[in-house]
Amino acid sequence: MSATNAPFSEDAARRVLDAIDPGETIAFLQSLIRMESVNPPGDVRQAIALCETMLTGAGFACRVVPHDEIKPNLIAEFGASGPRLTFNAHVDVVPTGDLGAWNFPPFAGVIDGGRVYGRGAGDDKGSVTAQVMAGVALARSGVPPKGTLIVNEVADEEVSGAGAVKSLEALQADGKRLDFVIVGEQTLGRVAIGEKGYCPIAIEVTGRAAHGALPWEGANALVGMARAIVAIEEELQPRLRDRTHPQFHHSSASVNLITGGVKANVVPDRCEIYVDRRLAPGEDPQAAVDEMDEIVRRAVAGEAGLAAAARPAGEMRRATLSDPDSPLVQAMQAANRYLGLSDALTGFSMASDGRFFAAAGIPTIIYGPGDPRLAHVPDEWVGVDEVLDATRAYALAALGLLGG
């Protein structure tokens, strides 16, 4: 390893890295997994208390900012005046689903074959662990930061993002600024400079009810919806595959829910689908809705008694994107290079709490251990080495940004 061109000294890097205890780090992750912070209901009190205890013991000034009795958010600060860097990740996890699909108990934190198994192992307790233990290492190292490291572990990311919103309000109170944010999510240890936009779309087809024995008397909304779905697949999907960005997967649209019909012997007069539309940088959410609306209207045009329309089905937002030449991105890349990891830039396809920080104008990236394809699945796991590498990388990025 070489510190050539790194924004931190070799001596500082060695001291911080030497302060990371691999056994303690992985044991902390196992303990987090064993705390069943499933959302809903989203009770994360034990998980937040564990993080608070660890950081307080290392010298961080900790405070809890609740937005609900069972959903506290932790803000832990260490350092002096100067730039303010925030690590953010979430401790709530999704439900386990069918326990019969699991080979390992979802809340045991079992280690097998160099992997830590359990619900939340990757999403997102691997990142929480790496952030907390990187902060602990920075404090234990004795390297005085010329700025403040904030470790912000939150509730409710999996449902609403309210934990991050509440934390952001607290962090910016009294005119305090945040200079940089690193959001912990599964990026395979690569530097994600932004996340895709989100545009949930509902499509409704209306028709005319009739007796099932006399279908010609009605206008079947399910048949109309079938035409609309085929049009989306044949007309929209090819366009989306051409909407790309160097660091992101192409745009996407996925039909994920359908409702329709009232009774087995009644021609349905209504059908609705939900389309999960993800936006590449540069795409406008309202334009995405309008495009879908035009396609489905045309799909049923000329069909007597049928009509179709698309509308927003929730919060819409553009993709976020940080400047690849910003100090934040450069520091994270330098940390990875120092550790012999990839410095290639990427984009994050899922939603994260990073959207709230980015919307506030704060330079924000996404970085963490684990494969995003393993999120929310049975036998979720994260690699032991991945978590340790992320812990080291977070610590070195903090050195680079806070002048260690």
N, C-alpha and C positions, 0 to 999 in steps of 0.2 A: 504494500500500500504506500502511496505517496501523497503528500500534501501539496504537490505542485499545483499552483493556481487555485488552491482551495481558499475560501474566505475565512479560514481559521488556522491557528498555528498548530504545528505538529505536536508540541507539548500539550496544548489544551486538548487536542483530540485524544491523545493517549490517556490523559487523566480522566476524561469523561468516559471513554470506552472502558477503561479499567474499573470504573465505578459501577458498571452493569454486571449484576450477578445473574447468570443464566438460570440457575436453579430457582432462585427467588422469583425471577420474572415469570417462568412457566408455572410455578406454584400459585402465583397471584392470578394468572389466567384461569387455572383450574378452579380456584376459589370463586372467581367471578361467575364461571359457568354454573357452578352449583347453586347459585342464587337465582331462583326462578323468576326472572323479571319479565314475564310474558305480557305482551300488550295486544289486546286488552286482557286484564284491566290496567296493566302498566305500573304495577307497584315496584318501584326501583329503589326503595329506601335502603335495603340491605346492601345492594351493589354500590350505591353512592356512598354509604357509610364506610365501606371497605376502601374505596378510593380516597376518601377524606382522611381516614386513619393513616394510610400509607404516606400521603403527601404532607400531612401535618407533622408526622414523625421525621420527615426530611427537612422541615423548616419552612414549608409553604404556609402562607396566611390563607386560611380557607373560610369560605362562607357558603351557605346554602341559600339558593334562590328558588323557592317553590312556586309552581303555578297551579298546584293541586296538592292536597294533603299527602297523597301517596306518590307524587311525582316530583321529587326535589331535583334541582340541578346544582351541580357543584362548580364553584369558581375558586380556583386555587392559584395564588400569585407568588412569584419568587423573583427577586432581583431589585433593580434600582431604577431611577428615572432614565428615560431614553426610549428607544423603540419598544413597542408592545406587540409581542407575538402570541397568538392564541392557538393552542391545540384544542380541537373540538371533536368529540365522538359521542356515540350514544350507547347507553347501557340497557335499553329495552330491547326485547327480542320478539319475533313472531311466534305464534303457537306451534306446537310440535306436529300437529296433524295426526295421522294414524300411527300409533306407537308400534304397531306390528310391522311397519316398514323400516324400523330402526334396528340395526344390529348392535348398537351401543346405547346404553341409557342416555337420554338426551340431556340430563342434568347431573352427570357424574364427572365430566371432565376427564374421561379415560384417555390415556396416552397409549398409542399402539402404532408401531412402525414409523415413529418419528412424527406422528400426527396427534393433535389434541382434538378429540371428538366432543360434540355437544351442541345443543341449540345456542346460537350466538357465538360459537367459537371463532367464526370468521366475521359474522355480521352481528355485533360489531365489537365483540369483547376482545378480539385479537388486537384491534386498533386501540381500544381503551387501555389495554395492558401496556402496549408499546409506548403510548403517550405518557401514561402515569410513570412508568419505570424510566423513561428517558428524562422526565422531569426530576425524578428522584436522583438519577445519576448526575445530572447537572448540579444539583444542590450538594450532593455528597463529594463531588470532585474537588471542591474548593476553588474552582475557576470562577472569578467574579464576573457575572454578565453585566454588560453596559446597557442594560435595558431590562424589561420585565417579561418573563415567561408566564403565561396564563394557561392553566390546564382546566378546560371546561368540558366536563362530562355531563351529558344531559339525558332527560327522559323524553319519551313521546315522539321520537323520530319516526317510528314505524306507523304512526297513526296520523299525526297532524303537523309535527314540527314545532309545536308550541313551546317545548323546552328550549330550543335554540332561540326562538323569538324572545322569550322572557330573559334568557341569558344575555342576548345582544343588547336589550334595553338596559340591563344592569351594568354591562361592561361599558356602555357609552354614556352612562349617567354623569352629570356634572361636567359635561364637555370633554370627557376623556376620549381619546382616539384609539382606534385599533389600527395598527400598521400592516399586520399580516395575519392571515388565518390559514392553518393547515387542518383540513377536515379528514378524519380517519375513516376510510372505507376500504373495501377490498379492491385493490388496483394491481395485484400481483407485484407489489413493490415498485411500480412505475409511477412516474409523476404525471398526474392528470391535471391539465391546465383548465379544465372546465367540465360542465356536465350538460347533457342534452336538455333541450326544452321539453315542456310537457303540455299536451293539448288533448284532454279527454273529450271525446265527441259522442253524443247520443244521436242515433239515426232512428227516426220513426217513419214507418209506413202505415198509412191508414187505408182502409177499404170499406166494404159494405157487408154486414152480417146477413146470413141466410141459413136456411136449414141445410144440414149436411147432405141430405138426400137430393137437394136441388141446388148444387153448387153454382150453376149458371145464373142463378138469381142474385148471387152475391159477387163481391170482388175480394179475392183472398189475399189478405195482407201478408201472410207467410210466403206465398208465391212471389209477391212483389218484393219482399225482403230478400228472397233468394236471388232475384235479378239484381238487386242493389249490391249484394255481397259479391256476386260474380263480376259486376262492373268495377268494384273496388279492386279485386284481385287482378283483373285484366287491364284496367286503365291506370289506376293509381300506383300499384306496386312497382311497375317498371319506372315510373317517374321518380319514385322515392329512392330506388337503387342508384339513380344518377345524382342524387343530392348528397354530396359527400363533403368531407373536410379532412385534411391530412391527418388529424389526430383522433378522428371519430369514426365509428361505424356509420353507415349511411342512414338516412331517415327511415322511419318505420311506421307501420300501422298494423295493429293486431286486433281482430274481432274476438273479444273475450267473453261477452255475455249476450244472451238473447232471451227475450220474454215475448209471449204472444199466445193468442187463443184463449177461449173461455170455457169450452166444453167439447167433448169428443165428437158431438154431432152438430156443431155450429161452425159455419164458415167464419174464420177469424176476421175481425174488422180492424185489428191493430197488431202491430209487431214492432218491437224496439230492440236495437242492439247497442252495445257499448264498444267503442273503438278506442284502444290505447294508442294514441298518436304521439310519437317522439320526434323532436325537431332537431335537425342539425343546426350549427351556428349559421345565422343569417336568415333563417326561416321565421316568418311572422305567424303567431298563433291564429289570429283571426283569418288570415289568408288561407291557413290550413283548413279551417272550418268551412270557409266559402268554397274552397276547391272540392271538399267532400260533398257539400250541399249540391253543387252543380252536377257532380257525377251521379248521385243517387236520384236526383230529380229526373235527369235524362233517362236513367235506367228504367223508370216506370212510365215515362211519357208515352201517351198513346194507348195505355192500358186502361180501359174504361173503369171508372170508380176508384182507381188507385192514385195515391199521392205520397210523395216522400220528401223529407226535409232533414237536415243536419243542424245541430245546435251544440254549443259548449255544454259539457256535463260536469264542470267543476273549474277549479283554479287553472288558469292558463299562464304559462311563462315562457319566455325565450330561453335559448341556451345561454349558459354563462361561459366566458372565455377570458383567461388572464393572459397578459403579455408574456410571451416566452422569454423576453429579455429582461423581465422584472427581477429585482433582487430576490424576491421570494422563490421564483422558479429556479433561478441560478443557484441559490443556496441549496435547494433540495437536490438538484442535479449534481452539484459538487459533493454532497454527502454520499450519494449513490456511487459516484465515480471513486471516491476515496475507499469505499467498501468493496469495490469491484463489482458493483451491481449496474444494471442498465440505466443509462441516463436518457433513454428515448422518451419523448413526450407522448402522451396519450390523452384520450377523453373518457369521461365516465358516462356510461349509457343510462344508469339508473338515476333516480332522484336522491339528493342528499341534503343535509342541513346547510351545505355550502351555499345554496341558493339565497338564503336570507342574508348572509354576510356579503355575498357578491352584489345583491340588490342594494345594499347600503353603501356601495362604492369601495369596499375593502378588498384589496388584492387577496384572492382566495384560490387555493389549489386543493386537490384531493389526493391522498396518499395513504397506503396502508397494506398490511399483509393479507394474503389470501386471494382466492379466485372468486370473482363475483358470480360465477356460474354455480357455486356451491351454496350461495345464500338461499335460505328458506327451504332447503331440501332435507330429507331424512339423512342421518349420518353426516350432518354438516361437520366440517373439520378445517383446521388450519395447521400448517406445518410448524413444528417447533423452530426450525431454522428461520422460517419466514418471520415469525414474531420477533426473534432475536435480532435479525437483520433490520427490521423496521424500528425496533427500539434504538439501535445504534444510529440509524439514519435520522430519526427524529432528533436525537441528541446533537448530532453534528449539524443539522440544519439550524437548530437553535443557536449553536455556537456561531455559525456563519452570519445569522441575522442580528444577533445581540452582541456581537463583537468580542467573543471569547478568545 
